Amino acid sequence: MAEAIIELKGVERHYVQGPRKLTILNGADFSLRRGEMVALVAPSGSGKSTLLHTAGLLERPDAGDVILAGRACGRLSDEERTAIRRNDIGFVYQFHHLLPEFSALENIMMPQLIKGLSPKEASERAAQLLDYMQIGKRAQHRPA
């Protein structure tokens, strides 16, 4: 079986609301292997966003660890976490924040250009991603 590309082991997240400590994630375990697709479906307020933000290194777990491609990330510095997010993690939000003046292809290219890829290489990678997602025919469409 392939190694997990994302793993959460015993992850806990708590928030303080006034005098109360709210437990959002209580020992969450999760793993995703290359090629797998997962839908996270649960009621509003149940911790879906917290789980995704923690798995994507946007938030630190209060306990447990996030392991990306075999690398434990719980004790990484902010700079190391930022580098991993910039180079290895991508988010597609429910309420996307696309630049309306850019096409779908250009919106996908933008983070790659910021990362330092050439326009040609960024365009090729963006086109491959659109094709992989079976929406390549919409490459020149702008956000509605």
MODELLER restraints for C-alpha pairs under 7 A, 6 or more apart:
rsr = mdl.restraints
at = mdl.atoms
rsr.add(forms.Gaussian(group=physical.xy_distance, feature=features.Distance(at['CA:2:A'], at['CA:33:A']), mean=6.33, stdev=0.5))
rsr.add(forms.Gaussian(group=physical.xy_distance, feature=features.Distance(at['CA:3:A'], at['CA:33:A']), mean=6.20, stdev=0.5))
rsr.add(forms.Gaussian(group=physical.xy_distance, feature=features.Distance(at['CA:4:A'], at['CA:31:A']), mean=5.93, stdev=0.5))
rsr.add(forms.Gaussian(group=physical.xy_distance, feature=features.Distance(at['CA:4:A'], at['CA:32:A']), mean=5.34, stdev=0.5))
rsr.add(forms.Gaussian(group=physical.xy_distance, feature=features.Distance(at['CA:4:A'], at['CA:33:A']), mean=4.27, stdev=0.5))
rsr.add(forms.Gaussian(group=physical.xy_distance, feature=features.Distance(at['CA:4:A'], at['CA:34:A']), mean=6.88, stdev=0.5))
rsr.add(forms.Gaussian(group=physical.xy_distance, feature=features.Distance(at['CA:4:A'], at['CA:69:A']), mean=6.41, stdev=0.5))
rsr.add(forms.Gaussian(group=physical.xy_distance, feature=features.Distance(at['CA:5:A'], at['CA:32:A']), mean=5.92, stdev=0.5))
rsr.add(forms.Gaussian(group=physical.xy_distance, feature=features.Distance(at['CA:5:A'], at['CA:33:A']), mean=5.31, stdev=0.5))
rsr.add(forms.Gaussian(group=physical.xy_distance, feature=features.Distance(at['CA:5:A'], at['CA:34:A']), mean=6.15, stdev=0.5))
rsr.add(forms.Gaussian(group=physical.xy_distance, feature=features.Distance(at['CA:5:A'], at['CA:68:A']), mean=5.43, stdev=0.5))
rsr.add(forms.Gaussian(group=physical.xy_distance, feature=features.Distance(at['CA:5:A'], at['CA:69:A']), mean=4.30, stdev=0.5))
rsr.add(forms.Gaussian(group=physical.xy_distance, feature=features.Distance(at['CA:6:A'], at['CA:31:A']), mean=5.57, stdev=0.5))
rsr.add(forms.Gaussian(group=physical.xy_distance, feature=features.Distance(at['CA:6:A'], at['CA:32:A']), mean=5.27, stdev=0.5))
rsr.add(forms.Gaussian(group=physical.xy_distance, feature=features.Distance(at['CA:6:A'], at['CA:67:A']), mean=5.83, stdev=0.5))
rsr.add(forms.Gaussian(group=physical.xy_distance, feature=features.Distance(at['CA:6:A'], at['CA:68:A']), mean=4.72, stdev=0.5))
rsr.add(forms.Gaussian(group=physical.xy_distance, feature=features.Distance(at['CA:6:A'], at['CA:69:A']), mean=6.27, stdev=0.5))
rsr.add(forms.Gaussian(group=physical.xy_distance, feature=features.Distance(at['CA:7:A'], at['CA:30:A']), mean=5.50, stdev=0.5))
rsr.add(forms.Gaussian(group=physical.xy_distance, feature=features.Distance(at['CA:7:A'], at['CA:31:A']), mean=4.29, stdev=0.5))
rsr.add(forms.Gaussian(group=physical.xy_distance, feature=features.Distance(at['CA:7:A'], at['CA:32:A']), mean=6.53, stdev=0.5))
rsr.add(forms.Gaussian(group=physical.xy_distance, feature=features.Distance(at['CA:7:A'], at['CA:66:A']), mean=5.74, stdev=0.5))
rsr.add(forms.Gaussian(group=physical.xy_distance, feature=features.Distance(at['CA:7:A'], at['CA:67:A']), mean=4.94, stdev=0.5))
rsr.add(forms.Gaussian(group=physical.xy_distance, feature=features.Distance(at['CA:7:A'], at['CA:68:A']), mean=6.43, stdev=0.5))
rsr.add(forms.Gaussian(group=physical.xy_distance, feature=features.Distance(at['CA:8:A'], at['CA:28:A']), mean=6.65, stdev=0.5))
rsr.add(forms.Gaussian(group=physical.xy_distance, feature=features.Distance(at['CA:8:A'], at['CA:29:A']), mean=4.99, stdev=0.5))
rsr.add(forms.Gaussian(group=physical.xy_distance, feature=features.Distance(at['CA:8:A'], at['CA:30:A']), mean=4.95, stdev=0.5))
rsr.add(forms.Gaussian(group=physical.xy_distance, feature=features.Distance(at['CA:8:A'], at['CA:31:A']), mean=6.38, stdev=0.5))
rsr.add(forms.Gaussian(group=physical.xy_distance, feature=features.Distance(at['CA:8:A'], at['CA:55:A']), mean=6.94, stdev=0.5))
rsr.add(forms.Gaussian(group=physical.xy_distance, feature=features.Distance(at['CA:8:A'], at['CA:65:A']), mean=5.92, stdev=0.5))
rsr.add(forms.Gaussian(group=physical.xy_distance, feature=features.Distance(at['CA:8:A'], at['CA:66:A']), mean=4.69, stdev=0.5))
rsr.add(forms.Gaussian(group=physical.xy_distance, feature=features.Distance(at['CA:8:A'], at['CA:67:A']), mean=6.34, stdev=0.5))
rsr.add(forms.Gaussian(group=physical.xy_distance, feature=features.Distance(at['CA:9:A'], at['CA:28:A']), mean=6.44, stdev=0.5))
rsr.add(forms.Gaussian(group=physical.xy_distance, feature=features.Distance(at['CA:9:A'], at['CA:29:A']), mean=4.76, stdev=0.5))
rsr.add(forms.Gaussian(group=physical.xy_distance, feature=features.Distance(at['CA:9:A'], at['CA:30:A']), mean=6.86, stdev=0.5))
rsr.add(forms.Gaussian(group=physical.xy_distance, feature=features.Distance(at['CA:9:A'], at['CA:64:A']), mean=5.52, stdev=0.5))
rsr.add(forms.Gaussian(group=physical.xy_distance, feature=features.Distance(at['CA:9:A'], at['CA:65:A']), mean=5.39, stdev=0.5))
rsr.add(forms.Gaussian(group=physical.xy_distance, feature=features.Distance(at['CA:9:A'], at['CA:66:A']), mean=6.53, stdev=0.5))
rsr.add(forms.Gaussian(group=physical.xy_distance, feature=features.Distance(at['CA:10:A'], at['CA:27:A']), mean=3.90, stdev=0.5))
rsr.add(forms.Gaussian(group=physical.xy_distance, feature=features.Distance(at['CA:10:A'], at['CA:28:A']), mean=4.99, stdev=0.5))
rsr.add(forms.Gaussian(group=physical.xy_distance, feature=features.Distance(at['CA:10:A'], at['CA:29:A']), mean=5.47, stdev=0.5))
rsr.add(forms.Gaussian(group=physical.xy_distance, feature=features.Distance(at['CA:10:A'], at['CA:63:A']), mean=6.96, stdev=0.5))
rsr.add(forms.Gaussian(group=physical.xy_distance, feature=features.Distance(at['CA:10:A'], at['CA:64:A']), mean=4.52, stdev=0.5))
rsr.add(forms.Gaussian(group=physical.xy_distance, feature=features.Distance(at['CA:10:A'], at['CA:65:A']), mean=6.79, stdev=0.5))
rsr.add(forms.Gaussian(group=physical.xy_distance, feature=features.Distance(at['CA:11:A'], at['CA:25:A']), mean=6.61, stdev=0.5))
rsr.add(forms.Gaussian(group=physical.xy_distance, feature=features.Distance(at['CA:11:A'], at['CA:26:A']), mean=6.62, stdev=0.5))
rsr.add(forms.Gaussian(group=physical.xy_distance, feature=features.Distance(at['CA:11:A'], at['CA:27:A']), mean=4.77, stdev=0.5))
rsr.add(forms.Gaussian(group=physical.xy_distance, feature=features.Distance(at['CA:11:A'], at['CA:28:A']), mean=4.78, stdev=0.5))
rsr.add(forms.Gaussian(group=physical.xy_distance, feature=features.Distance(at['CA:11:A'], at['CA:29:A']), mean=6.69, stdev=0.5))
rsr.add(forms.Gaussian(group=physical.xy_distance, feature=features.Distance(at['CA:11:A'], at['CA:61:A']), mean=5.95, stdev=0.5))
rsr.add(forms.Gaussian(group=physical.xy_distance, feature=features.Distance(at['CA:11:A'], at['CA:63:A']), mean=5.45, stdev=0.5))
rsr.add(forms.Gaussian(group=physical.xy_distance, feature=features.Distance(at['CA:11:A'], at['CA:64:A']), mean=4.19, stdev=0.5))
rsr.add(forms.Gaussian(group=physical.xy_distance, feature=features.Distance(at['CA:11:A'], at['CA:65:A']), mean=5.92, stdev=0.5))
rsr.add(forms.Gaussian(group=physical.xy_distance, feature=features.Distance(at['CA:12:A'], at['CA:25:A']), mean=4.72, stdev=0.5))
rsr.add(forms.Gaussian(group=physical.xy_distance, feature=features.Distance(at['CA:12:A'], at['CA:26:A']), mean=4.82, stdev=0.5))
rsr.add(forms.Gaussian(group=physical.xy_distance, feature=features.Distance(at['CA:12:A'], at['CA:27:A']), mean=5.24, stdev=0.5))
rsr.add(forms.Gaussian(group=physical.xy_distance, feature=features.Distance(at['CA:12:A'], at['CA:28:A']), mean=6.56, stdev=0.5))
rsr.add(forms.Gaussian(group=physical.xy_distance, feature=features.Distance(at['CA:12:A'], at['CA:61:A']), mean=5.73, stdev=0.5))
rsr.add(forms.Gaussian(group=physical.xy_distance, feature=features.Distance(at['CA:12:A'], at['CA:62:A']), mean=5.38, stdev=0.5))
rsr.add(forms.Gaussian(group=physical.xy_distance, feature=features.Distance(at['CA:12:A'], at['CA:63:A']), mean=4.97, stdev=0.5))
rsr.add(forms.Gaussian(group=physical.xy_distance, feature=features.Distance(at['CA:12:A'], at['CA:64:A']), mean=6.34, stdev=0.5))
rsr.add(forms.Gaussian(group=physical.xy_distance, feature=features.Distance(at['CA:13:A'], at['CA:23:A']), mean=6.20, stdev=0.5))
rsr.add(forms.Gaussian(group=physical.xy_distance, feature=features.Distance(at['CA:13:A'], at['CA:24:A']), mean=5.48, stdev=0.5))
rsr.add(forms.Gaussian(group=physical.xy_distance, feature=features.Distance(at['CA:13:A'], at['CA:25:A']), mean=4.93, stdev=0.5))
rsr.add(forms.Gaussian(group=physical.xy_distance, feature=features.Distance(at['CA:13:A'], at['CA:26:A']), mean=6.95, stdev=0.5))
rsr.add(forms.Gaussian(group=physical.xy_distance, feature=features.Distance(at['CA:13:A'], at['CA:61:A']), mean=5.52, stdev=0.5))
rsr.add(forms.Gaussian(group=physical.xy_distance, feature=features.Distance(at['CA:13:A'], at['CA:62:A']), mean=5.22, stdev=0.5))
rsr.add(forms.Gaussian(group=physical.xy_distance, feature=features.Distance(at['CA:14:A'], at['CA:21:A']), mean=6.53, stdev=0.5))
rsr.add(forms.Gaussian(group=physical.xy_distance, feature=features.Distance(at['CA:14:A'], at['CA:22:A']), mean=5.41, stdev=0.5))
rsr.add(forms.Gaussian(group=physical.xy_distance, feature=features.Distance(at['CA:14:A'], at['CA:23:A']), mean=4.51, stdev=0.5))
rsr.add(forms.Gaussian(group=physical.xy_distance, feature=features.Distance(at['CA:14:A'], at['CA:24:A']), mean=5.58, stdev=0.5))
rsr.add(forms.Gaussian(group=physical.xy_distance, feature=features.Distance(at['CA:14:A'], at['CA:62:A']), mean=6.90, stdev=0.5))
rsr.add(forms.Gaussian(group=physical.xy_distance, feature=features.Distance(at['CA:15:A'], at['CA:21:A']), mean=5.74, stdev=0.5))
rsr.add(forms.Gaussian(group=physical.xy_distance, feature=features.Distance(at['CA:15:A'], at['CA:22:A']), mean=5.12, stdev=0.5))
rsr.add(forms.Gaussian(group=physical.xy_distance, feature=features.Distance(at['CA:15:A'], at['CA:23:A']), mean=6.63, stdev=0.5))
rsr.add(forms.Gaussian(group=physical.xy_distance, feature=features.Distance(at['CA:16:A'], at['CA:22:A']), mean=5.97, stdev=0.5))
rsr.add(forms.Gaussian(group=physical.xy_distance, feature=features.Distance(at['CA:24:A'], at['CA:47:A']), mean=5.66, stdev=0.5))
rsr.add(forms.Gaussian(group=physical.xy_distance, feature=features.Distance(at['CA:25:A'], at['CA:47:A']), mean=6.66, stdev=0.5))
rsr.add(forms.Gaussian(group=physical.xy_distance, feature=features.Distance(at['CA:40:A'], at['CA:48:A']), mean=6.94, stdev=0.5))
rsr.add(forms.Gaussian(group=physical.xy_distance, feature=features.Distance(at['CA:53:A'], at['CA:59:A']), mean=5.59, stdev=0.5))
rsr.add(forms.Gaussian(group=physical.xy_distance, feature=features.Distance(at['CA:54:A'], at['CA:60:A']), mean=5.90, stdev=0.5))
rsr.add(forms.Gaussian(group=physical.xy_distance, feature=features.Distance(at['CA:54:A'], at['CA:61:A']), mean=6.33, stdev=0.5))
rsr.add(forms.Gaussian(group=physical.xy_distance, feature=features.Distance(at['CA:55:A'], at['CA:66:A']), mean=6.15, stdev=0.5))
rsr.add(forms.Gaussian(group=physical.xy_distance, feature=features.Distance(at['CA:56:A'], at['CA:89:A']), mean=6.76, stdev=0.5))
rsr.add(forms.Gaussian(group=physical.xy_distance, feature=features.Distance(at['CA:57:A'], at['CA:81:A']), mean=6.38, stdev=0.5))
rsr.add(forms.Gaussian(group=physical.xy_distance, feature=features.Distance(at['CA:57:A'], at['CA:85:A']), mean=6.97, stdev=0.5))
rsr.add(forms.Gaussian(group=physical.xy_distance, feature=features.Distance(at['CA:65:A'], at['CA:72:A']), mean=6.69, stdev=0.5))
rsr.add(forms.Gaussian(group=physical.xy_distance, feature=features.Distance(at['CA:65:A'], at['CA:73:A']), mean=6.71, stdev=0.5))
rsr.add(forms.Gaussian(group=physical.xy_distance, feature=features.Distance(at['CA:65:A'], at['CA:74:A']), mean=5.18, stdev=0.5))
rsr.add(forms.Gaussian(group=physical.xy_distance, feature=features.Distance(at['CA:66:A'], at['CA:72:A']), mean=6.05, stdev=0.5))
rsr.add(forms.Gaussian(group=physical.xy_distance, feature=features.Distance(at['CA:66:A'], at['CA:73:A']), mean=5.56, stdev=0.5))
rsr.add(forms.Gaussian(group=physical.xy_distance, feature=features.Distance(at['CA:66:A'], at['CA:74:A']), mean=6.13, stdev=0.5))
rsr.add(forms.Gaussian(group=physical.xy_distance, feature=features.Distance(at['CA:67:A'], at['CA:73:A']), mean=5.76, stdev=0.5))
rsr.add(forms.Gaussian(group=physical.xy_distance, feature=features.Distance(at['CA:98:A'], at['CA:107:A']), mean=6.36, stdev=0.5))
rsr.add(forms.Gaussian(group=physical.xy_distance, feature=features.Distance(at['CA:98:A'], at['CA:143:A']), mean=6.82, stdev=0.5))
rsr.add(forms.Gaussian(group=physical.xy_distance, feature=features.Distance(at['CA:99:A'], at['CA:107:A']), mean=6.49, stdev=0.5))
rsr.add(forms.Gaussian(group=physical.xy_distance, feature=features.Distance(at['CA:100:A'], at['CA:142:A']), mean=6.33, stdev=0.5))
rsr.add(forms.Gaussian(group=physical.xy_distance, feature=features.Distance(at['CA:100:A'], at['CA:143:A']), mean=5.53, stdev=0.5))
rsr.add(forms.Gaussian(group=physical.xy_distance, feature=features.Distance(at['CA:102:A'], at['CA:142:A']), mean=6.09, stdev=0.5))
rsr.add(forms.Gaussian(group=physical.xy_distance, feature=features.Distance(at['CA:103:A'], at['CA:139:A']), mean=6.58, stdev=0.5))
rsr.add(forms.Gaussian(group=physical.xy_distance, feature=features.Distance(at['CA:103:A'], at['CA:140:A']), mean=5.01, stdev=0.5))
rsr.add(forms.Gaussian(group=physical.xy_distance, feature=features.Distance(at['CA:103:A'], at['CA:141:A']), mean=5.19, stdev=0.5))
rsr.add(forms.Gaussian(group=physical.xy_distance, feature=features.Distance(at['CA:103:A'], at['CA:142:A']), mean=4.35, stdev=0.5))
rsr.add(forms.Gaussian(group=physical.xy_distance, feature=features.Distance(at['CA:104:A'], at['CA:138:A']), mean=6.96, stdev=0.5))
rsr.add(forms.Gaussian(group=physical.xy_distance, feature=features.Distance(at['CA:104:A'], at['CA:139:A']), mean=5.12, stdev=0.5))
rsr.add(forms.Gaussian(group=physical.xy_distance, feature=features.Distance(at['CA:104:A'], at['CA:140:A']), mean=6.01, stdev=0.5))
rsr.add(forms.Gaussian(group=physical.xy_distance, feature=features.Distance(at['CA:104:A'], at['CA:141:A']), mean=5.83, stdev=0.5))
rsr.add(forms.Gaussian(group=physical.xy_distance, feature=features.Distance(at['CA:104:A'], at['CA:142:A']), mean=5.92, stdev=0.5))
rsr.add(forms.Gaussian(group=physical.xy_distance, feature=features.Distance(at['CA:105:A'], at['CA:126:A']), mean=5.97, stdev=0.5))
rsr.add(forms.Gaussian(group=physical.xy_distance, feature=features.Distance(at['CA:105:A'], at['CA:127:A']), mean=6.63, stdev=0.5))
rsr.add(forms.Gaussian(group=physical.xy_distance, feature=features.Distance(at['CA:105:A'], at['CA:139:A']), mean=4.85, stdev=0.5))
rsr.add(forms.Gaussian(group=physical.xy_distance, feature=features.Distance(at['CA:105:A'], at['CA:140:A']), mean=6.33, stdev=0.5))
rsr.add(forms.Gaussian(group=physical.xy_distance, feature=features.Distance(at['CA:108:A'], at['CA:126:A']), mean=5.63, stdev=0.5))
rsr.add(forms.Gaussian(group=physical.xy_distance, feature=features.Distance(at['CA:109:A'], at['CA:122:A']), mean=5.25, stdev=0.5))
rsr.add(forms.Gaussian(group=physical.xy_distance, feature=features.Distance(at['CA:109:A'], at['CA:123:A']), mean=5.97, stdev=0.5))
rsr.add(forms.Gaussian(group=physical.xy_distance, feature=features.Distance(at['CA:109:A'], at['CA:126:A']), mean=5.70, stdev=0.5))
rsr.add(forms.Gaussian(group=physical.xy_distance, feature=features.Distance(at['CA:112:A'], at['CA:122:A']), mean=5.70, stdev=0.5))
rsr.add(forms.Gaussian(group=physical.xy_distance, feature=features.Distance(at['CA:113:A'], at['CA:119:A']), mean=6.57, stdev=0.5))
rsr.add(forms.Gaussian(group=physical.xy_distance, feature=features.Distance(at['CA:113:A'], at['CA:122:A']), mean=6.39, stdev=0.5))
rsr.add(forms.Gaussian(group=physical.xy_distance, feature=features.Distance(at['CA:127:A'], at['CA:136:A']), mean=6.60, stdev=0.5))
rsr.add(forms.Gaussian(group=physical.xy_distance, feature=features.Distance(at['CA:130:A'], at['CA:136:A']), mean=4.58, stdev=0.5))
